[in-house]
Amino acid sequence: EYSSSVVGFTPRSRALGEAAKGGEISNLKNTVGSLKRLIGRSFNDPDVAIEQEYNTCNLVDVDGQAGVEVSYLGKKEKFTATQLVASYLSKIKDITAKELRAPVSDVTISVPAWFTDVQRRAMIDAGDIAGLNVLRLINDTTATALGWGITKLDLPTPEEKPRRVMFVDIGYSDYTASIVEFRKGELNVKATAYDRHFGGRNFDKALTEHLAVEFKEKFKIDIHTNGKAWTRTLVAAEKLKKVLSANAMAPLSVESLMEDTDVRAMLKREELELMVKPLLDRLTVPLEQALSEAKLQVGDIDQIEMVGGCTRVPAIKETISKFFGKGLSFTLNQDEAIARGCAFSCATLSPVFRVRDFAVHDIVNYPIDFTWEQSPEIPDEDTSLTVFSRGNVMPSTKILTFYRKQPFDLEARYSEAEAMPGKVNPWIGRFSVKGVQADEKNDFMICKLKARLNLHGILNVESGYYVEDMEVEEPVEEEKKEDEMDTDSKEEQPKKTRKVKKQVRKGDLPIASATGGFDQATKEAWTERENAMYMEDKLVAETDEKKNELEASIYELRDKIDGVYSEFASEEEKEKLKAKLMDTEVSFEPALFHNFHGQPY
């Protein structure tokens, strides 16, 4: 649940997930959310400014990356979004390992379909830093589709018309709609569309803004001027929104919100719907886009499967149901559907589990162009090509052919910069092809490059090699006459062959790649830092545990002195024991509240 994808920093340790969310109000400046929306971003991306609106901590530039400045263990520190995601993954790894009572290393991670190459690389880097081997990055709605389809025993056969399902996922911060075709043993994503700024938090914010106006008029307080009051109202607004999903009217009250003022309000569902009307008006846009790209009509969709917390809002359900002219389906767990799909993806990739074979074919969301310098000897040579078009099946491999006499470079970039989320740099990578030279006749070397968009949705030029046109002899398949029998003598007759021109692989071409990932030294430094913070958290947790155990023993012994042991000890002995217990309690406190850097907690 992304609303709980939160990391908090305290004078003692880090708080992660629910623990960070729970302590947010008393630790506003050091609690960071929006993790998936910050990772892989440069700080000057306008999307980062939007995330600052939803964060009470101070988002800053960390070597060009979006990051945060917080107070941790008594001093100011900066962390990139990639490090924050690594911290969060590290916590999930820990929880899972404890639950399974076994170490965890391999993982499938879901990401929004709109993630670009650099965001996907950053997510894999975050996994590396957390000590996780990312087997697959899978798009959110694709994971949901896998979880939905793999358990179905009644899917159409390859010869039959596929079952078409629209998955509508409206979560905490964004909205995705995917059309997926299912046949026995496979799913094919046909189209995916999204609204990256439409989700539960937009509803909460609209409601909080409305309450801010009401509180100013009614109670003469301005929550815009007080971070804690704003956040407490936001939390109350989220609860109120949930109550209004099930009730036509609901109350809100917050004690001592600010300036010792208690506030209360009463809201009707229609009032909330009026506040979010500009949002609701955008609701059908991704549905229309997905249908248009898949070249389908509303009537072609067999089922509309709804997931994500925000799909519980009645106005959303009504609008989507009306658009399709049919009822909606809620057969999946709305909060866990993506995670469940990821678990199935892991199971299919694992040698340990026997799972029904189920192929997942996703699609390219942004077209990718390759550009290169013209060969001096080929004046009319094209210098660019769209290698992966939008809607191409992914993963996908393409072989590019070049005629060259010397080493050359290629660049890959997204061809539609305006379609990128925020202001993500459309540049993907630069690939330098080495070892190219003219042959002994001063002819071109025929260079073949294997460009691959892998199952993570990440692009690489994986290998290069050169070929020669050669004449080779190959057998000719003769048609056998009906009355001919296979005999031993027949076998001994020489086979007919023919000469054909074929390209024969002659050798490899080394390729040097420069892409959007972090360099090894940076990743190693961040891994070391994550491990140190993890040990710090562990020490604090274990110390707290031991303190609680000791306190419990002290209380238990006190009770027994005056209870079950009472008649077996004199008053003098009792006083001595009680004094000892008091000393233990007092002497334990100072030792506990210093960490191993000697800083007081």
C-alpha positions as CSV (number, residue, x, y, z in Angstrom):
1,E,0.0,0.0,0.0
2,Y,1.8,3.1,-1.2
3,S,0.3,5.4,1.4
4,S,2.4,3.4,3.9
5,S,5.5,3.4,1.7
6,V,7.1,5.8,4.2
7,V,10.5,6.1,5.8
8,G,11.0,8.1,9.0
9,F,14.3,9.1,10.7
10,T,14.5,9.7,14.5
11,P,17.3,10.5,17.0
12,R,17.4,6.8,17.8
13,S,16.9,4.9,14.6
14,R,14.7,4.6,11.4
15,A,11.1,3.8,11.3
16,L,9.8,2.1,8.2
17,G,6.3,1.5,6.7
18,E,3.4,1.5,9.2
19,A,5.8,2.5,12.1
20,A,6.9,5.6,10.2
21,K,3.3,6.5,9.2
22,G,2.2,6.1,12.8
23,G,4.9,8.5,14.1
24,E,4.6,11.0,11.2
25,I,2.7,13.7,13.1
26,S,5.3,14.0,15.8
27,N,8.2,13.7,13.2
28,L,7.0,15.7,10.2
29,K,10.4,17.1,9.1
30,N,12.0,13.7,9.1
31,T,9.3,11.5,7.5
32,V,9.4,10.8,3.7
33,G,6.7,9.4,1.5
34,S,6.2,9.4,-2.3
35,L,9.1,7.0,-2.7
36,K,8.1,5.5,-6.0
37,R,7.3,9.0,-7.3
38,L,10.8,10.3,-6.4
39,I,13.0,7.4,-7.5
40,G,15.0,7.9,-10.7
41,R,14.1,11.6,-10.8
42,S,16.4,14.6,-11.2
43,F,15.6,17.2,-8.5
44,N,14.6,19.8,-11.1
45,D,11.8,17.6,-12.5
46,P,8.5,19.5,-12.0
47,D,7.0,16.2,-10.7
48,V,9.4,16.5,-7.7
49,A,7.8,20.0,-6.9
50,I,4.4,18.3,-6.9
51,E,5.7,15.6,-4.5
52,Q,6.9,18.4,-2.1
53,E,3.2,19.3,-1.7
54,Y,2.5,15.9,-0.4
55,N,5.6,15.8,1.9
56,T,6.3,17.6,5.1
57,C,10.0,16.9,5.0
58,N,12.4,19.0,2.9
59,L,13.1,17.5,-0.6
60,V,16.5,18.5,-1.8
61,D,19.0,18.0,-4.6
62,V,21.5,15.2,-3.8
63,D,24.1,15.2,-6.6
64,G,21.4,16.0,-9.2
65,Q,19.0,13.3,-7.8
66,A,15.8,13.9,-6.0
67,G,16.4,13.3,-2.3
68,V,15.7,14.4,1.2
69,E,17.5,16.2,4.1
70,V,16.6,14.8,7.5
71,S,17.8,14.8,11.1
72,Y,19.1,11.3,11.9
73,L,20.9,10.2,15.0
74,G,21.3,13.8,16.0
75,K,22.8,15.2,12.8
76,K,21.6,16.4,9.4
77,E,21.9,13.9,6.6
78,K,21.0,13.7,2.9
79,F,19.6,10.5,1.2
80,T,18.7,10.0,-2.4
81,A,15.2,8.5,-3.3
82,T,17.0,5.3,-4.4
83,Q,18.5,4.9,-0.9
84,L,15.1,5.5,0.7
85,V,13.5,2.8,-1.5
86,A,16.4,0.5,-0.6
87,S,15.6,1.2,3.1
88,Y,12.0,0.3,2.5
89,L,12.8,-2.9,0.6
90,S,15.3,-3.8,3.3
91,K,12.5,-3.7,5.9
92,I,10.1,-5.8,3.7
93,K,13.0,-8.3,3.2
94,D,13.4,-8.5,7.0
95,I,9.6,-9.0,7.6
96,T,9.5,-11.7,5.0
97,A,12.6,-13.5,6.3
98,K,11.1,-13.5,9.8
99,E,7.8,-14.8,8.6
100,L,9.4,-17.6,6.5
101,R,12.1,-18.3,9.0
102,A,14.6,-18.4,6.1
103,P,16.7,-15.8,4.3
104,V,15.2,-14.0,1.3
105,S,17.2,-12.9,-1.7
106,D,15.1,-13.2,-5.0
107,V,12.2,-10.9,-5.6
108,T,9.7,-9.6,-8.2
109,I,9.0,-5.9,-7.8
110,S,6.1,-4.1,-9.4
111,V,6.4,-0.6,-10.8
112,P,3.9,1.8,-12.5
113,A,3.6,1.1,-16.2
114,W,4.7,4.7,-16.8
115,F,8.2,4.1,-15.3
116,T,11.0,4.9,-17.8
117,D,14.4,3.2,-18.3
118,V,16.1,5.3,-15.7
119,Q,13.4,4.8,-13.1
120,R,13.5,1.0,-13.7
121,R,17.2,0.9,-13.4
122,A,17.0,2.9,-10.1
123,M,14.5,0.4,-8.8
124,I,16.9,-2.5,-9.5
125,D,19.7,-0.5,-8.0
126,A,17.6,-0.1,-4.8
127,G,17.0,-3.8,-4.8
128,D,20.8,-4.4,-5.0
129,I,21.5,-2.0,-2.1
130,A,18.9,-3.9,0.0
131,G,20.6,-7.2,-0.8
132,L,17.9,-8.4,-3.1
133,N,18.2,-10.0,-6.5
134,V,15.5,-8.5,-8.7
135,L,14.3,-11.4,-10.9
136,R,11.7,-9.3,-12.6
137,L,10.3,-5.8,-12.7
138,I,6.6,-6.2,-13.6
139,N,4.1,-3.4,-14.4
140,D,1.5,-3.0,-11.7
141,T,-1.6,-3.9,-13.8
142,T,0.3,-6.7,-15.5
143,A,1.0,-8.3,-12.1
144,T,-2.7,-7.9,-11.2
145,A,-3.6,-9.6,-14.5
146,L,-1.2,-12.5,-13.9
147,G,-2.8,-13.0,-10.4
148,W,-6.2,-13.0,-12.0
149,G,-5.5,-15.3,-14.9
150,I,-3.1,-17.9,-13.6
151,T,-5.8,-19.5,-11.4
152,K,-8.5,-19.6,-14.0
153,L,-9.2,-23.0,-15.5
154,D,-11.8,-21.9,-18.0
155,L,-9.8,-19.6,-20.3
156,P,-10.3,-19.9,-24.1
157,T,-8.1,-22.2,-26.1
158,P,-5.6,-20.7,-28.7
159,E,-8.2,-21.2,-31.5
160,E,-11.0,-19.4,-29.6
161,K,-11.7,-15.7,-29.2
162,P,-9.6,-14.4,-26.2
163,R,-11.3,-13.2,-23.0
164,R,-10.7,-9.5,-22.8
165,V,-10.5,-7.9,-19.3
166,M,-10.0,-4.2,-18.5
167,F,-8.0,-3.9,-15.2
168,V,-8.7,-0.5,-13.6
169,D,-6.3,0.3,-10.7
170,I,-6.8,3.5,-8.8
171,G,-4.5,3.6,-5.9
172,Y,-3.1,6.2,-3.5
173,S,-1.4,8.4,-6.0
174,D,-2.1,7.2,-9.6
175,Y,-4.6,5.5,-11.9
176,T,-3.8,2.9,-14.6
177,A,-6.1,1.1,-17.0
178,S,-4.9,-2.0,-18.9
179,I,-6.7,-4.1,-21.5
180,V,-5.5,-7.7,-21.3
181,E,-6.4,-10.7,-23.5
182,F,-6.4,-14.1,-21.9
183,R,-6.0,-17.5,-23.5
184,K,-5.1,-20.8,-21.9
185,G,-1.6,-20.5,-20.4
186,E,-1.0,-16.9,-21.4
187,L,-1.9,-13.2,-21.1
188,N,-1.2,-10.5,-23.7
189,V,-1.4,-6.8,-22.6
190,K,-3.0,-5.0,-25.5
191,A,-3.0,-1.4,-24.2
192,T,-2.2,0.5,-21.1
193,A,-3.2,4.1,-20.3
194,Y,-2.8,6.2,-17.1
195,D,-3.4,9.4,-15.2
196,R,-0.3,9.8,-13.0
197,H,-1.9,12.4,-10.8
198,F,-5.2,10.8,-9.9
199,G,-5.6,8.8,-6.7
200,G,-6.7,8.7,-3.1
201,R,-4.4,11.4,-2.0
202,N,-5.9,13.9,-4.4
203,F,-9.3,13.3,-2.8
204,D,-7.8,13.7,0.7
205,K,-6.1,17.0,-0.3
206,A,-9.3,18.4,-1.9
207,L,-11.2,17.6,1.3
208,T,-8.5,19.0,3.5
209,E,-8.5,22.3,1.5
210,H,-12.3,22.5,2.0
211,L,-12.0,21.9,5.7
212,A,-9.2,24.5,6.0
213,V,-11.7,27.1,4.6
214,E,-14.4,25.9,7.0
215,F,-12.1,26.0,10.0
216,K,-10.9,29.5,9.2
217,E,-14.5,30.8,9.0
218,K,-15.9,28.8,12.0
219,F,-13.0,28.5,14.4
220,K,-10.7,31.3,13.3
221,I,-7.7,29.1,12.8
222,D,-5.6,28.6,9.6
223,I,-4.2,25.1,9.3
224,H,-2.0,26.2,6.3
225,T,0.2,28.0,8.8
226,N,0.7,24.9,11.0
227,G,2.3,21.7,9.6
228,K,1.1,19.5,12.4
229,A,-2.5,20.8,12.2
230,W,-2.5,20.3,8.4
231,T,-1.3,16.7,8.7
232,R,-3.7,15.8,11.4
233,T,-6.6,17.2,9.3
234,L,-5.3,15.3,6.3
235,V,-5.4,12.0,8.3
236,A,-8.9,12.9,9.6
237,A,-10.0,13.7,6.0
238,E,-8.7,10.3,4.7
239,K,-10.8,8.5,7.4
240,L,-13.8,10.7,6.6
241,K,-13.5,9.9,2.9
242,K,-13.5,6.1,3.8
243,V,-16.6,6.5,6.0
244,L,-18.4,8.4,3.2
245,S,-17.8,5.5,0.8
246,A,-20.2,3.5,3.0
247,N,-22.4,6.2,4.4
248,A,-24.3,9.2,2.9
249,M,-23.2,11.5,5.7
250,A,-20.4,11.5,8.3
251,P,-19.0,13.6,11.1
252,L,-15.4,14.8,11.7
253,S,-13.8,16.0,14.9
254,V,-10.2,16.7,15.9
255,E,-9.4,17.7,19.5
256,S,-7.0,20.6,20.1
257,L,-6.1,20.9,16.5
258,M,-4.2,24.2,17.0
259,E,-4.3,27.1,19.4
260,D,-6.1,24.8,21.9
261,T,-9.1,24.7,19.5
262,D,-11.3,21.6,19.0
263,V,-12.8,21.4,15.6
264,R,-15.8,19.5,14.2
265,A,-17.6,19.3,10.9
266,M,-20.3,17.3,9.2
267,L,-20.1,16.3,5.5
268,K,-22.4,14.7,3.0
269,R,-21.2,12.4,0.3
270,E,-22.6,14.7,-2.4
271,E,-20.5,17.6,-1.0
272,L,-17.3,15.5,-1.3
273,E,-18.3,14.5,-4.9
274,L,-18.7,18.2,-5.8
275,M,-15.3,19.0,-4.4
276,V,-13.6,16.3,-6.5
277,K,-15.7,16.9,-9.6
278,P,-12.6,18.2,-11.6
279,L,-11.0,14.8,-10.8
280,L,-14.1,12.7,-11.6
281,D,-14.3,14.5,-15.0
282,R,-10.9,13.0,-15.9
283,L,-12.0,9.5,-15.0
284,T,-13.0,8.1,-18.4
285,V,-9.9,9.5,-20.3
286,P,-7.6,6.6,-19.6
287,L,-10.4,4.1,-20.4
288,E,-10.9,5.8,-23.8
289,Q,-7.2,5.9,-24.5
290,A,-6.7,2.2,-23.7
291,L,-9.7,1.2,-26.0
292,S,-8.4,3.5,-28.8
293,E,-4.9,2.0,-28.6
294,A,-6.2,-1.6,-28.5
295,K,-8.5,-0.7,-31.4
296,L,-11.5,-2.0,-29.5
297,Q,-15.0,-0.8,-28.6
298,V,-16.6,-0.7,-25.2
299,G,-18.7,-3.8,-26.1
300,D,-15.5,-5.9,-26.8
301,I,-14.5,-5.9,-23.1
302,D,-15.8,-9.0,-21.3
303,Q,-15.1,-7.9,-17.8
304,I,-14.0,-4.8,-15.8
305,E,-11.8,-5.8,-12.8
306,M,-11.4,-3.1,-10.2
307,V,-8.4,-2.9,-7.8
308,G,-6.8,-0.2,-5.6
309,G,-8.2,1.5,-2.5
310,C,-9.7,4.4,-4.4
311,T,-12.0,2.2,-6.4
312,R,-14.2,1.9,-3.3
313,V,-15.4,5.5,-3.9
314,P,-19.0,5.2,-5.0
315,A,-18.8,8.0,-7.6
316,I,-15.9,6.3,-9.2
317,K,-17.7,3.0,-9.4
318,E,-20.8,4.6,-10.8
319,T,-18.9,6.6,-13.5
320,I,-16.9,3.6,-14.8
321,S,-19.9,1.2,-14.7
322,K,-21.9,3.8,-16.7
323,F,-19.1,4.2,-19.2
324,F,-19.1,0.4,-20.0
325,G,-22.8,0.0,-19.6
326,K,-22.3,-3.0,-17.4
327,G,-21.5,-4.1,-13.8
328,L,-18.0,-4.1,-12.4
329,S,-16.1,-7.0,-11.0
330,F,-14.4,-7.0,-7.6
331,T,-13.1,-10.6,-7.4
332,L,-9.6,-9.6,-6.3
333,N,-8.4,-8.2,-3.0
334,Q,-8.2,-4.5,-3.9
335,D,-5.2,-3.8,-1.7
336,E,-3.2,-7.0,-2.3
337,A,-3.9,-7.8,-6.0
338,I,-0.5,-6.4,-7.2
339,A,1.5,-8.2,-4.5
340,R,-0.3,-11.4,-5.2
341,G,0.5,-11.2,-8.9
342,C,4.2,-10.5,-8.0
343,A,4.1,-13.6,-5.8
344,F,2.9,-15.7,-8.7
345,S,5.6,-14.2,-10.9
346,C,8.2,-15.2,-8.3
347,A,6.7,-18.7,-8.1
348,T,6.9,-19.2,-11.9
349,L,10.6,-18.0,-11.9
350,S,11.5,-20.2,-8.9
351,P,12.8,-23.8,-9.3
352,V,11.3,-24.7,-5.9
353,F,7.6,-24.3,-6.8
354,R,5.6,-26.2,-9.4
355,V,3.2,-23.6,-10.9
356,R,1.1,-23.8,-14.0
357,D,3.0,-22.5,-17.0
358,F,1.6,-19.0,-17.8
359,A,3.3,-16.7,-20.3
360,V,3.2,-12.9,-19.7
361,H,3.5,-10.7,-22.8
362,D,3.6,-7.0,-21.9
363,I,4.0,-4.1,-24.3
364,V,6.4,-1.2,-24.9
365,N,4.8,2.0,-23.5
366,Y,7.2,4.6,-25.0
367,P,8.8,4.3,-28.5
368,I,12.6,4.1,-28.6
369,D,14.8,5.6,-31.4
370,F,18.4,4.8,-32.1
371,T,20.6,7.5,-33.7
372,W,24.1,7.3,-35.1
373,E,26.6,9.2,-37.1
374,Q,26.4,8.7,-40.9
375,S,29.1,6.5,-42.3
376,P,31.5,8.8,-44.4
377,E,31.4,6.3,-47.2
378,I,27.5,6.1,-47.3
379,P,26.3,9.6,-47.9
380,D,22.6,8.7,-48.2
381,E,22.6,6.4,-45.1
382,D,19.7,7.1,-42.6
383,T,20.9,8.3,-39.2
384,S,18.0,7.2,-37.0
385,L,15.4,4.4,-36.7
386,T,12.5,3.7,-34.4
387,V,13.6,0.3,-33.2
388,F,10.9,-0.4,-30.6
389,S,7.5,1.1,-31.4
390,R,4.7,1.8,-28.8
391,G,2.7,-1.4,-28.4
392,N,5.5,-3.8,-29.4
393,V,5.5,-7.0,-27.4
394,M,8.0,-7.0,-24.6
395,P,10.5,-8.5,-23.9
396,S,11.8,-8.1,-27.4
397,T,15.1,-8.4,-29.3
398,K,15.9,-6.6,-32.6
399,I,19.0,-7.2,-34.7
400,L,20.4,-4.0,-36.2
401,T,22.8,-4.2,-39.2
402,F,25.5,-1.6,-40.0
403,Y,28.1,-1.4,-42.8
404,R,31.2,0.2,-41.3
405,K,35.0,0.4,-41.7
406,Q,35.7,1.9,-38.3
407,P,34.3,1.8,-34.7
408,F,31.1,3.8,-34.2
409,D,28.6,4.9,-31.6
410,L,24.9,4.7,-31.2
411,E,22.5,6.6,-28.9
412,A,19.1,5.4,-27.7
413,R,16.4,7.8,-26.6
414,Y,12.7,7.9,-26.2
415,S,11.3,9.4,-29.4
416,E,8.3,11.2,-27.8
417,A,9.8,13.4,-25.1
418,E,6.4,15.0,-24.4
419,A,4.9,11.6,-23.4
420,M,7.5,11.1,-20.7
421,P,6.4,11.4,-17.1
422,G,7.3,14.9,-15.7
423,K,10.6,16.0,-17.3
424,V,12.4,12.7,-17.4
425,N,15.4,13.0,-19.7
426,P,14.5,11.0,-22.9
427,W,18.1,9.9,-23.3
428,I,18.5,6.2,-22.5
429,G,22.1,5.3,-23.3
430,R,25.2,5.5,-25.5
431,F,26.7,2.3,-27.0
432,S,30.2,2.3,-28.5
433,V,31.0,-0.5,-30.9
434,K,34.7,-1.4,-30.8
435,G,36.9,-3.6,-33.0
436,V,35.3,-2.5,-36.4
437,Q,37.7,-2.3,-39.3
438,A,37.7,-2.7,-43.1
439,D,38.6,-6.2,-44.4
440,E,41.7,-7.0,-46.6
441,K,39.8,-5.8,-49.7
442,N,38.9,-2.5,-47.9
443,D,35.3,-3.6,-47.9
444,F,32.8,-2.8,-45.2
445,M,32.5,-5.0,-42.2
446,I,28.9,-6.2,-41.8
447,C,28.2,-5.4,-38.1
448,K,25.2,-7.0,-36.3
449,L,24.0,-5.5,-33.0
450,K,21.5,-7.2,-30.7
451,A,19.3,-4.6,-29.1
452,R,17.1,-6.0,-26.3
453,L,14.3,-4.6,-24.3
454,N,14.4,-7.1,-21.4
455,L,11.6,-8.4,-19.2
456,H,12.2,-5.5,-16.8
457,G,11.5,-3.0,-19.6
458,I,15.1,-1.9,-19.6
459,L,17.1,-1.4,-22.8
460,N,20.6,-2.7,-23.6
461,V,22.6,-3.4,-26.7
462,E,23.5,-6.9,-25.4
463,S,26.1,-8.0,-28.0
464,G,27.8,-7.3,-31.3
465,Y,29.3,-9.5,-33.9
466,Y,30.4,-9.3,-37.6
467,V,29.4,-11.6,-40.5
468,E,30.7,-12.3,-44.0
469,D,28.6,-13.2,-47.0
470,M,29.8,-16.7,-48.0
471,E,28.7,-19.3,-50.5
472,V,27.8,-22.5,-48.7
473,E,26.4,-25.8,-49.9
474,E,23.2,-27.0,-48.3
475,P,21.1,-30.1,-49.0
476,V,18.0,-29.9,-51.2
477,E,14.9,-31.5,-49.9
478,E,13.7,-33.9,-52.6
479,E,10.0,-34.7,-52.9
480,K,9.4,-38.4,-52.4
481,K,7.3,-40.1,-55.0
482,E,4.3,-41.9,-53.6
483,D,5.3,-45.3,-54.9
484,E,8.9,-45.0,-53.7
485,M,9.9,-47.1,-50.7
486,D,12.7,-46.3,-48.2
487,T,15.4,-48.9,-48.8
488,D,19.0,-49.3,-47.7
489,S,20.2,-48.7,-51.3
490,K,18.1,-45.5,-51.5
491,E,19.9,-44.2,-48.3
492,E,23.3,-44.7,-49.9
493,Q,22.7,-42.5,-52.9
494,P,24.4,-39.0,-52.7
495,K,22.1,-36.2,-51.5
496,K,21.5,-33.4,-53.9
497,T,22.9,-30.0,-52.7
498,R,22.8,-26.4,-53.9
499,K,25.0,-23.4,-53.4
500,V,23.4,-20.5,-51.5
501,K,24.7,-17.2,-50.2
502,K,24.6,-17.0,-46.4
503,Q,25.9,-14.6,-43.7
504,V,28.3,-16.5,-41.5
505,R,29.3,-15.2,-38.1
506,K,33.0,-14.5,-38.0
507,G,33.7,-12.8,-34.7
508,D,32.5,-10.7,-31.8
509,L,32.5,-6.9,-31.5
510,P,33.0,-5.6,-28.0
511,I,30.4,-2.9,-26.9
512,A,31.0,-0.3,-24.2
513,S,27.7,1.0,-22.7
514,A,26.9,4.2,-20.8
515,T,23.4,4.1,-19.4
516,G,21.3,5.8,-16.7
517,G,22.2,3.5,-13.7
518,F,24.5,4.4,-10.8
519,D,28.1,3.4,-11.0
520,Q,29.4,0.5,-8.9
521,A,31.4,2.7,-6.4
522,T,28.3,4.7,-5.5
523,K,26.2,1.6,-5.1
524,E,28.8,0.0,-2.9
525,A,29.0,3.1,-0.7
526,W,25.1,3.2,-0.4
527,T,25.0,-0.5,0.4
528,E,27.6,0.0,3.2
529,R,25.5,2.9,4.5
530,E,22.3,0.8,4.4
531,N,24.0,-2.0,6.3
532,A,25.2,0.3,9.0
533,M,21.7,1.9,9.4
534,Y,20.2,-1.6,9.5
535,M,22.6,-2.7,12.3
536,E,21.7,0.6,14.2
537,D,18.0,-0.2,13.9
538,K,18.6,-3.8,15.0
539,L,20.6,-2.7,18.1
540,V,17.9,-0.3,19.1
541,A,15.1,-2.9,18.7
542,E,17.1,-5.5,20.6
543,T,18.0,-3.1,23.4
544,D,14.3,-2.1,23.7
545,E,13.4,-5.8,23.8
546,K,15.9,-6.5,26.6
547,K,14.8,-3.4,28.5
548,N,11.2,-4.6,28.3
549,E,12.2,-8.1,29.5
550,L,14.1,-6.6,32.4
551,E,11.2,-4.3,33.3
552,A,8.8,-7.2,33.2
553,S,11.1,-9.2,35.6
554,I,11.4,-6.3,38.0
555,Y,7.6,-5.8,38.2
556,E,7.1,-9.6,38.5
557,L,9.6,-9.9,41.4
558,R,8.1,-6.8,43.1
559,D,4.6,-8.4,43.0
560,K,6.0,-11.7,44.3
561,I,7.8,-10.1,47.3
562,D,4.5,-8.7,48.5
563,G,2.5,-11.7,47.3
564,V,3.6,-15.3,47.0
565,Y,6.9,-14.8,48.7
566,S,5.5,-12.5,51.4
567,E,5.4,-14.9,54.3
568,F,8.8,-16.4,53.6
569,A,10.8,-13.1,54.0
570,S,11.3,-10.7,56.8
571,E,10.5,-7.0,56.3
572,E,14.3,-6.2,56.3
573,E,14.9,-8.8,53.5
574,K,12.0,-7.4,51.5
575,E,13.3,-3.8,51.8
576,K,16.8,-5.0,50.7
577,L,15.3,-6.7,47.6
578,K,13.1,-3.7,46.7
579,A,16.1,-1.4,47.0
580,K,18.1,-3.7,44.7
581,L,15.3,-3.7,42.2
582,M,15.0,0.1,42.3
583,D,18.8,0.4,41.8
584,T,18.6,-2.0,38.8
585,E,15.8,0.1,37.2
586,V,17.7,3.4,37.7
587,S,21.1,2.1,36.6
588,F,19.6,0.6,33.5
589,E,18.1,3.8,32.2
590,P,21.2,5.9,31.4
591,A,22.9,2.9,29.7
592,L,19.9,2.3,27.5
593,F,19.5,5.8,26.1
594,H,22.9,6.1,24.5
595,N,23.7,4.4,21.2
596,F,27.1,3.0,20.3
597,H,28.2,6.3,18.8
598,G,28.0,7.7,22.3
599,Q,25.1,10.0,21.2
600,P,22.2,10.2,23.6
601,Y,18.9,8.9,22.3
